[in-house]
Amino acid sequence: MIGIRAAPAVLALSLACALPARAAEDAFEGMAGPNGERLRYDEKGLTVTFPEPDVTLNIGGRLHIDGGAASFSRPGLGDAFPDTVAVRRSWIEPTLTIGRDWVIAFQYDFSDPLLPINDAFVAWKGLPDTILTLGNMKVPFSLEWLQSNNDTLFVERSLANAFVPDRQFGFAVGHNGAAWTAVAGVFGDAASNGITGNGVAAAARVTAAPILGERETLHFGLAGIYRRRSRGDGDVNISTTAEASLFAQAFVGTGDLPDVAGVSRIGAEVAYRNGPFLMQAEYIHAEIERFAGAGGPVPVLGFQGGYVEAAVVLNGAGRAYALTPQGGTTYATFKGVRVPEGQRVSRGGIGVFELAARYSAIDLNARGLRGGTERDMTLGLSWYPEPNLRLVANYVHGRVRPGDAQSDPFGTAPFSVDTLITRLQIYW
């Protein structure tokens, strides 16, 4: 994360896009260049359309600024947050659409020096109900992960998200029917890491929606990943904090595990939406296989985690269900909260409010390794004053039993942590 002064161009553009866009829309509506190209500015950002050939360039982005405070039940654990305010994300997101069949997407995060490249792929949709994607993208695993971070119910994803890999470079094929989807792919490492050096993974996710209506949706999903690694690949580390990125260090974790031969994950997901109400839950089980040493085979390490969450939009419509993406692997997810024209603060309304609650847990104890356990309860309130502006406040109560694999600076005695985390979220 970086300070507020970083990425000034993205910050200025974000603040401009957060303002009421009616004047800008009127100014750009209908403007045409010498070759028929048109420029439009609205809550989706800047869009340039070329009629011949049929090409559309959209320049979007997002800015997430977090602030908060936390306290530990046990003294001597130091400051919870090294910085009480920080930029969580500062993205620029150009997307080029060519005709009906081609999509080129790119996302760059100015606030992340380690993994600045997010989506960076080319998608082809020339076959019926099928998308072929090549590039850096989300591995098809976990409903919560595949939902945009603009649209998640809380400031951060659950503890179980520790088992989900970051975006990876690979090739994926997705297909859908009227109420089902199937995605499979092969992946290496992240593009920011040079693609290689983390083995090769095969991943797949299937979903079905036996109830799929405009108001009501019942969703089931099953996903799995298996990654095969060589002895020359780096260590594996699974860790997580109490659902706030401002913490300097993870509370529970496996530590760096060398000589990992394979990592497998399986996840089950369910969700139900009825009007403004949404409930979803996931369970994830992960196993780590290590190369055999001189003393014989090393036992497989098994870990698990999951969450249950629910939300209700207090004065608006519920979250829509999107069966297919524009490109990539993000099939069968729930979108964000819509702000109708009459409820916008800039039109005299009060915006839209959403109330949410979540219980999440993770267990990183296994045979011969104690990575610790954590249980979190989270309450959240979101306010959407404009279509591209969101303010979020979360209270998180976490109960932690650290392990000895990652004991510094928390030791091994249990403790609890109470966190208030807020976010200013601008997206276009």
N, C-alpha and C positions, 0 to 999 in steps of 0.2 A: 504494500500500500504506500501511497505517497501523500504529501501534504496538500492542503487546499490550493496552494499557489502553483502546483504542477499542472501541465497540460492546459495553459491558458486559452488556447484556441478552442479546444473542446468545451471548456467551461463556459466561455462566452457564447458559443453556438447553442449549448444546452439551455442556458438561461433565456436566450432569445426564443428558442422553440417552446419554452414553457409558458411564454406570454400568450394571451389570446391572439389567435391567428386570423380573425375575420378580416382585418385590414389588409394583411398580406395576401390572403386568398383573393380578395377583390382586386388587388393590384396585379396579381399574376394570372387571374382567370382569363383564359382566352388569348393570352399573348402568344403570338406565332412568329417564328423566325423565317428567314428567306426560303428555307427548304421545308417548311411546315412543322418544324420542331416546336414543341410547347413546353413551357416551364411552369411548374406549380409548386407552391409552398403551403403545407397544411400540417396537421398533427403527425403525419407520417414522414415529415422531413421535406427535402428538396427532391422533386421528380422531374426529369427531363424525358420527353417522349419524342421519338423520331418515327414518323409514319412510314417512310421509305428509306431503308428497310424497317420492319417492325421491331424497334428496339426501345427499351425503357431503362433508364438509369435512375435508381433511387439512392439517395445518400441519407442514411439514418444514423442513429447513435444513441448512446445512453450515458447518463452520469448518475452514479450512486454515491452519496456522501453519508457516512455513518458517524454517529456520535453516541456516547453512552457512559455508563459507570457500572462498576461491579464491586462486590465485597465477598470475602471468604469467611467461613465460620471459624476457621482455625487460624490463629495469629502466626506471624512469621513467614507467610507465603509471598510477601513482597507486593508490589503494585500489580493490580490486575491488568490494567491497560497502560502500555507505554505512551500511547497517544489517545486522548479522549475523543478526538475528531480526526477522521482520515477519509481519503477517497478510496472507496471500495472498488469501483469500476469507472473507467473513463474511455468509452469505446467510440470508434468511428466505424460505420458499417455500410459500405457501398454494395449494392446488389444490381447486377446487370441481367436483364431478361431479353432474350433474343427470340422473337417469334413465340410460338407456343411450347417449344421443345427444350430450349436451353436456358439454364440459370447459372450465373457465376456469382458466388457470394464470398465476401471477405469481411472479417472482423478483426480489428486491432485494438488492444487494450494498452493505453499509455500509462496506466497505473501499475502494470505487472511487468517487472523487468525479467522475470524468469520464464513466463509463458505468455508473451504478448499476443501471439497469433491464436485466435479462436477458430471460428469457421473460416475455411479457405478451400472451397471446393467448386467443382463443375458438376452440374446435374443435367441429365438428359431424360426427357419424358416423352420420347417418340413412340413407345409401346403403350397399348391400352392399360390404364390403371397401374402403371409401373414407373418407378424412378430408379435410374442408375446414377450413382454418385461416386466421384473420385476426388480425394483430397483429405484435408483435415476436418474432422466432424465429430459429433458425439457418437460414441459407441452405443448401439441400440440396447440399452439396459436401464431399467428403473423409470417409472412414470414421473417421479419427483424430479429426477435429473433431466429428463427430456423436456420438461416444461421450462420455458424461458425464465431466467432469473428476474425478468420484469414482472412475471405473472405468478411466482410462487406465493403461497399464503403468508409466509413469514419472511423476516429479513434474511435469514439463512436457511438452507435445507437442513434436514434432520441429522441426528447422529449417524444413522445408517448410511448416509451419503459417503462416509469414509471408505466404504467398500467399492464405490463406483469410480472407474478410471476417468481421468481427464480426457479431453478431446484427443483423438489419435488420427494418424494418417492411414488411410486405407481405401478399400473399395467396398461398396454396399449396394445391395439390390433390395428394393421394397416393392411390395405388391399389396393391393387392397381389393376387397369386395364391398358390398353394400354396407356391411356392419362388422368387418373383420380386417385385420392387417397382418402382414408377415414381413419381417426385415431380417436380412442376414448379411454378414460381411467379414472381411479379413483385414486385420489392422496391425500396424507396427507401433512405433513410438509417436509422440507428439511432434508436429512440424517444428516447433520451437527448439526441440531437442535433437533435431537432425534425422528424424524418422526411424533410425535403427538404434540398437542398443538396449532394447527391452523385450526381445523375443518377438514372436508372432502369435496373434490372438485370433480365434474364431468366435464370433458372437452372433446371437440370434434372439429375436423377440417376436412373439405372436400375441395378438389381442383379439378379443371378441366383445361385442356389445349386444347382448340379447334384447336389451331395451334401448332403443335409439330414436328419440323423438326430439322435437324442438324444445320441450320443457323438461323431459325426464330422460336420464341415461344411466344404464348399468354397465359397468366396464370390468372386464377381467383381463389379466395379462400374465404371461410367463416368459422369462428371459434367462439366458445363460451365456457365460463367457468362459473360454478356456485359453489361457496363455501359456505357451511353451517357451522356456528360456534356456540359454546356454550358460556355462560356467563363467563366461566373460562378461555377462550382463551385470548391471549394478545391483545393489542391495534393494530389498523391498521393505517398505515401512508403512504400516497402517496406523493412523492416529486421528484424533478429533478433539475439538474444543467444545465448550458449552454453547454451541449455536450462535457464536458472535466472533467475527473475524478480527476484532480489536484485541483479543487475547494474544499475548506474545508467544505462548507455548501451549501445546496440547496437554490436556489433563491425563488422558490415557493413551497408550500406544504400544505397539509391539517392539519399538526400537528398530534399528537397522538389522535386517535378517539377510545374511550372506548365503550364497550357494543355493538360491531358490531355483528349483527345476521347473516348477509349474504353479500357476495360480488359477483356481477355478472359482466361479461365482454362479449362484443360481438365485433368482428373485421371483417372488410371486406378488401380484398387485391386484387390488380391487378398489373400485370407486363407484359412488352412487351420487347422482345429481337429481334434484327435484326443485325446479324453479330457482329461488335464491340460495338454496341449501346445497352444500357439497360435503361429502365425506370420502376420504380415501385412506388406504392403509397399504403397507408393504412389509414383507419379510425378506431378508437377504442372508444367505449362508455362504461363507467363503472358506476355502481350504487352500493351504500352502504346502506344496510338496518340496522337499529339499533333496539335494543330491546325497547319495549314500557316502558316508565317510569310512575311514579305516576300521571303525568299530562296528560296522554293519549299517543296515538301513535306518534312516531317520524317520521318526513317526510323522504322520501328516498332522498339521496344525489346523484345527477347525475353529472358526469364529462366527458370530452371528449378530444381527441387529435388525431393528424395525421401528415402525412408527404407526400411530393412528392419529389422524387429524380431521377436523371438521371446521366449516366456516359457513356463515350466513351473511348475505348482502342485505343490510337493514332497510335500505330504501331504493332498491334498484333490481334489475334483472340479474339472474345468475350467470355464472361463467359458461361460455359456449364450449362445446366439445368439437375438436377438429380432428377428423379422421386422417387426413393426409397433409403433409407439409408442402412448402414451395420447392424444397429440395432437401437432401440429406436424409436423416434417419428418425426425425422427431414425429413419428406417426402416433395417432391416438392419444392426444393430450388435451388438457383443459386450458383455455385461453384466459386472458385477464378480464377485469371488471370494466364494463362499458359505462361511460358517462353520457347520458342523453343530452341533447342540445339544451333543453329547458332546465337541466339541473346543474349546468356549468356555473361556477361562481361568477365568471365574466358575463353571464347572461341573467344574473340576478338570482341564481339558485344557491343551494348549500353544498353541492357536490354529492358524492355517494360514499357511504360508510360500509365497512365490512368488519365483522367480528370473527375471530378464529381462535381455536385451542388445539394443542397438540401434546401427545405423550410420545417420547422416543427413547430408545434404549440401545446400548451396544455392549457386547461382551467380548473382550479381547484376551480372555484366559483360555489356555489350552494346555495339553500335556507338556510339561517341562517349560512352560512359558506363562508368565503372569503379566499381561498387558494392562489389566484393570477393567473395571466396569463403570458405566455411567448411566444415570436415568435423569431425564429432563422433562419438566412440565413447562409449557409455554403458553402464554396468552398474548394475543395480538389484536391491534386495532389499526385499520388502514383507512385513510381519507383520500378520496380522489376528487380534488376540486376541479380539475380539467382533464380532458382525454389523455394528455401526455404528462401529467404531474401526479405524483403519489407521495404521501407522507405516511410513514409506518412507525409504530411504537410497539415493541415487544418486551414483555417481562418473562424472564427465564429463571426457573429454580432448578438447579442441578444438584444431584447427589452423586458424589464421585468416590470410588474405591480404587486408588491408584495401584498399579502393579509395580513389580521391581524391575521390569524391563525398561521403564522410563521414569525413574523415581525422582530425579532432580528437576525442579526445585521443590516438588510437592511431597517427597517422601512416600511412605506406604500407608500412612494412617488415613482413614476416610475423612472427608470434609464435604461441606455443601457450599454452593456459590449462588449468589443472587445477582442477576444482571438485568439492567435496563438498557436496551439498545434501540436507537431511533435511526431512521433513514429518510433523507430527501432523495427522491427518485424522479429523474427527468428522462424521458425516452421519446424518441420520434422516429 
